[in-house]
Amino acid sequence: MGYLDHQFDPGTPAGQYVVERLGSRYFEKQPIQELALAAGVQRDQIFWDQKASQLWIDVLETAWKQQRLRLLFIAISKDAGADRIFQDLAAEPTDHEVVEIPPQTGQAGQPGLAGQAQQPAAAGAVAGAAATVAEAVGAMFTAAVLWNDVPLIDRTDLRGHVKRMLGPGGRRALLVKGPTGAGKTYTRQFIRYVSENALPPNGTKARVSPVDAARRAGSPIDVRELADTVARFVVGEPAPNFDPTAQPQTVVWLFKDWLVAEVAAKGDLEDCWLVFDGFDPTTATAAALQLVMELAQSAASRDLGPVRVIVLGYDDPLSEPDQALVEPLRHPGDDDVKAFIRAYATRAQGIPPDADAVDAVFDELVSDGGPVADRQLVELGPSAFALCLDVFGPLP
């Protein structure tokens, strides 16, 4: 069974490498559509008007869901200018029956796969590239404890989503859904942690600005104040003084259009992340809430260049921006907490603990504070961290 027989995951180093290689070779919509057509991928499920790096992620994920990922790489391997790595991947042994695809009309034919020697170097090429990317990313996406002793239990989806948002080809919007106590604030902390430890391709660290409305109950933030806050962070200047008689909804559209134009005009903005937290009808006016979603939509469609928008506590499924990542928060379970204990102990002691040791620490945690399912993350995380610190010692 080869690489193409596993679910395609753009968040892994190997997945990132494949996307980068495809995007550098096929960066226009038409040839990508032709390859998808040749593989029989249903193209109506793909948003085609986006940059090649993100488009390839959608094409590959869709091909996998439709059980046509290997067929897609066979189609790519038959292209006259295909990179050797794609020919090698398509030629890997498989336990599944693969239906051959004839060369497209007008393209130079490639030798049939049956006549090609199997290429064991394919796995090595992907593995080598994956190791390089993994080294650049570092261990921050598997960290159990962030700086300032912030415990991060589970949040596998968050880690994967943030990976997909890094780099010039990354996604631009993330919507996090969940009730109070589910860990939305941990999203802010993790994004800040990543921004301070990961260097994007241009060698500079990203800027992160949490826009927190949680304390505005009784004095909701209005659209003009919010627009000015966003403008100062993104482009370094205040928002225009829009007509004071304009309706709040009109200000939303005026500001969004102005910001898109300013970002395009500057052209060299550094990566920045806007994290909207605590926005609800008690802390923000209707127009301010509308502006948050318009900014998320503009970011998702790449109208705001390098700006990423994260909305914590998103609760309007009828207006989810196209191409936005969505994370419905779930409460960590017993296995997630045990994984945290195991990861902490491994880092603190240099070797993985045995299962009995993990179970003993977990049992003590439950006996002291009750079942995991009944505890809010804001209490569970620090309790688990404090117990691990006591049992396994401080982290290096």
N, C-alpha and C positions, 0 to 999 in steps of 0.2 A: 504494500500500500504506500503510495507516494504522498508528497506534500499536497497535491491537488485533491486528495481524497479526504482531507480534513477540512473542517469549517474554516473559511477564510476570515482571518481576524486582522484588520488594519492596525490594531493597537499593538501587535507584536513587532519586534524588530524585523523579522523576516517579511511580515506583511507590509511594513513601511518601505522596506527595500524594494519589494516587487512593485508597489505603487509608484515609487520614485523612478524606477527604470521604465515603466510603461509610460508615465507622464512625460519623460524626457524624449521618448521616441514617438508617441502618438499624443499630440497636444491640441488637436483640433477636433471639433465635434463630429464632422462627417466620417473620417476614418474610424473613429471609435464606434460610431453607429454601425458602420459596415461590418466591423468585426463582431459586434454583438448580434447582428442579423445573421451572419454566417454561422454563429454558434446556436442559433435558434432561441436566443434570450428574448423574452417578452419586453419590448422596449418601452411600452406605455407605463411601466412602473418605475421609470428612471427620470429624474429631473435633469434635462440635458443642458440647460443654459447655465453652466457653472464652469469654473476652471478645471483643467484636465486632472489635476491632482485629486480633487474631490470627486470629480466625475468618475474616475477610475475606481475609487472606493465603492461608489454606488453600483457601478457595473459589475464589479467582482462579487460584491455581497449579493446582488440580485441573481447573478449566474449561479452562485452556490445554492441559494434557496430554491432555484429551479432545477438543481442537479445538472447544471451545464457548465460548471467551472472548468472541468478538464476539456470539454468541447471548445470552450472559449480559447484556452491556451493552444489547442490544436490549430484553431483558426489563426491565431497570432503566429504560430510557428510556420505556417504556410505563406505568410507574407514575405515578399521578396527581401525586405530590409529588416527582418526580425532579428533581435539580439539572440546570440547563442544560448543565453540562459533560458529564454522562453522555449526554444527548441528542446533543450535538455529537460526542462520541467514536463513538457508535453510527452516526452519519450520515457518518463519514469515508469517502472512496472506498476500495474494496478490490479486489484482483485476484482474490479468491476468491468463489465462489458462496455466498451467504448465504440460508438458508431462513428465511422470515419466521415469527414466532411470534404467534399471535392473542392479544389482550388477555385477561388472566385474568378469570374471572367475578367480577362485583361491583366491578370497578375502573373508574374513569373512563377512557374510551378516549383514546388519544393520536393525533394525526394520523399517517398512515402515513409511513414513511420515504421512500417513493417521492415523496411530495408535499412533502417538506421540502427547503428549499434546502440545499445542501452548506455546511457551516460551516467555513471556513478558520480562523476564530478559535479552533477547538478546539485545534489544535496549538499556537497561541500561548499559550493559557491554561495548558496543561500545561507548556509550556516555561518560562513566566514563574514558575509555582509551583515548578518544578523548580530554577530558578536560585536562588530564595529559599532553598530547603532546602539546596541545595548550598553556598551561601555560609555558612549556619549551621554545616554540618558541617565545612567547611574542607577543606584538602588532606591531612589526616592519613591518610585511607584510601588515598592513593596514594603515601605517603612511602616512599622507598627506604631512608632512614636515619632512625632515631628519635633521641631524645636520647641523650647519652653515646656517640655514634657506634656505635649498635647497628644493623647492617645487617639489612634484612628482605627477603630474596629471595623473590619470588613470594608464596606464602601468600594467593592470591586468595580461596580458600574462607574462610580465617580472616577476612579483611577483610569479606567479605560477611556472614558469620555475626555478627560483632560489630556491624555496622550493624543487623542485624535484632534485636539484643538491646538496643539503645538506646531510650530513651523509655518512657513508661508503657505503651504497647501492645506492647513488644518481647518477644521470646522470653526464656525464663528459664533454659534449661539448654543446655550445649554439652559434647559428649563428643569428645575428641580422641584418635584412635588412631594409634599409630606406635611403631616400635622406638627404641632408644637412638640418639641422634644425628640423629633425623629432624626435630628442631626444636620439640619440645613446650615447652621453656623459653622459646622465642621467643614462644609464645602468652602467657605471663605478662607478658613485657616489652611486647608490643603492647597488651594490655588495660590495663596501667598507663599506657602512653603515651596511649591514648585517654581514659582517665579523667581525666588531668591536662590534657587539651587540649579536651575536649568538655564543654559545659555542657548538662545535661539541661533539660527545660522549666521545672523549678522554680528554675533559676538557681544551683544548688549542684553542686559536683563530687561524683562518686560515690566511695565508699571501696572500695579493693581490698585484700584480705587473702589472700596466698598461704599455704596450709597445706601445708608441705613436710615430707614424711615420708622423703625420700630418705636422710637421714643416720641413720635409726633402725634400720638393719640390726643385728641382735643385741640390740636393745632395742625391740621393736615397740610402737607407740603403741596403747593400749587404748581401748575405747569410752568410758569415763568421762573420760579425759584429753581425747579428741577432742571430746566433747560440751561440756566446759567451755570449750575453746578457741573453739568455734563460738558458744556462748552469749555469751561476753564480747564477741565481735566484732559479732554481729548485734544483740543487745538491750542490751549494756552491763552485763550482770550475770552472775554465775556460774550454772552449771547447778544444779538442785536436787540435794540429797544423796539420791539414790535408795537404796532399801533395799539395804544392802551384801550381803545374801544373794541378791539377784535375779540371775538368769542374765544373761550379757552380751547375749543376743538380746532379752531382756525390756527391758533398759536402752535398746536401740535404739528400741523402740516407745514407751516412756515418754518418752524425750527428744524424739523427733520430735513426738509429740502436744503436749508442753509447749511446744516452740518454735513450732509453728503457732499455738497459743492465745496465746502472748506477742506474736507479730508482729501478730495480729489485734487484740489488746487495745491495743497501742501506737498503731497506726493511722497514725502520721506518721513512720515510719522513712525515712531517706534511702536512696537507691539504694546498694546494697553488693554486691560481687562476691566470692564465695568461690571460690578457685582451689585445687583439691586436686591436688597434684603428688607423684609418687614413692610412691603408695600401691600396695603389692603384698603378697603373703603374707610377705615377708621384713621388711617395715617396719611392718606394721599387723596387728592381730589380725583374725580372721574377722568379729567383731562390728563392729569399726571400719570394715572394708571395707563391711560391710552398711549401716552408718550413712551412709557417703558416698553410696551409691546411693539410699538412702531420701531423703536430702536433695535429690539431683538430681531424683528423681521428684516430690517435693513442690514443688520450685521450678518444674519444667516444667509442673505443673498449676496453678500460681499460688497454692498454699496458703501460700507464704512471702512474699506481697506483693512488695515491690521487690527481694527477694534474688535474685541470679543465682548459679548454681552451674556451675562449669566443672571437668570431671574430665579431667586429662591422663594419658594412658597407659591409657585405658579399654580393657578387653579381654574383656568378657563380652557377646557379641552376643545372648545369650538373655534378657537383662534390661534392654535399652535402654528408658529411660523414654519413654512416649508424649509426643509433642510436643517432644522434645529434638532439637536440631540435632546432627549428627554430621559430623565431619571426619576421614576417613581420610588421614593424612599421606602425601604422596608426595615422593620426592626431587626437587629442582629439576633441570630439564634444561638443555641448552645455551641454548635460547631464553630461558629464565627468567633465566639469568645475564646474557645480552646485554641483556635488558630492564632489569635492575638497572643495568648500566653506562650504558645510554642515559638512564635516569631521573636517575642521579647527575650525568652530564655536563650534562644540560639544566638542572638546578638550579644547578650550580656555575658554568656559563658563561652562562646566560641564554638559550641557543638550543640546539635539538637537534643532536647531532653527526651527521655523515654515517655511512652504513653501514660504510664502509671503516675509519673511526676506531674504531667499536665492535668490528669484527672484529679489528683489530690488538690492542686491549687484551685481548680475549678470548683470542686466540692466545697472548699473553704469559702470561696467567693459567694456561692449560693447560700451557704449556711449563715453567713454574716449579713447578707442583704436581701435574700429572697430570690425567687426564680428570675432568670434573665428576661423572660418575656414580660415581667411585671415592672421592669425598671426603665426609667428614661435614660437615654444615651448620655445626657449631661451628667448623670450620676454614675451610671454603669462604667463608662470609660475611665474616669479618675479612680474609681474603686479598684478596677482591674489593674490599672497602672500601679497604684500604691501597693497592692498585694504582691505584684510581680517584683517591684523594687525591693520589698522586704524579703522575698524568698530567694530571688536570683541575683540580687545586688544591682548597683547602678549600671547604666549603659556606658560603653566606652565613648 
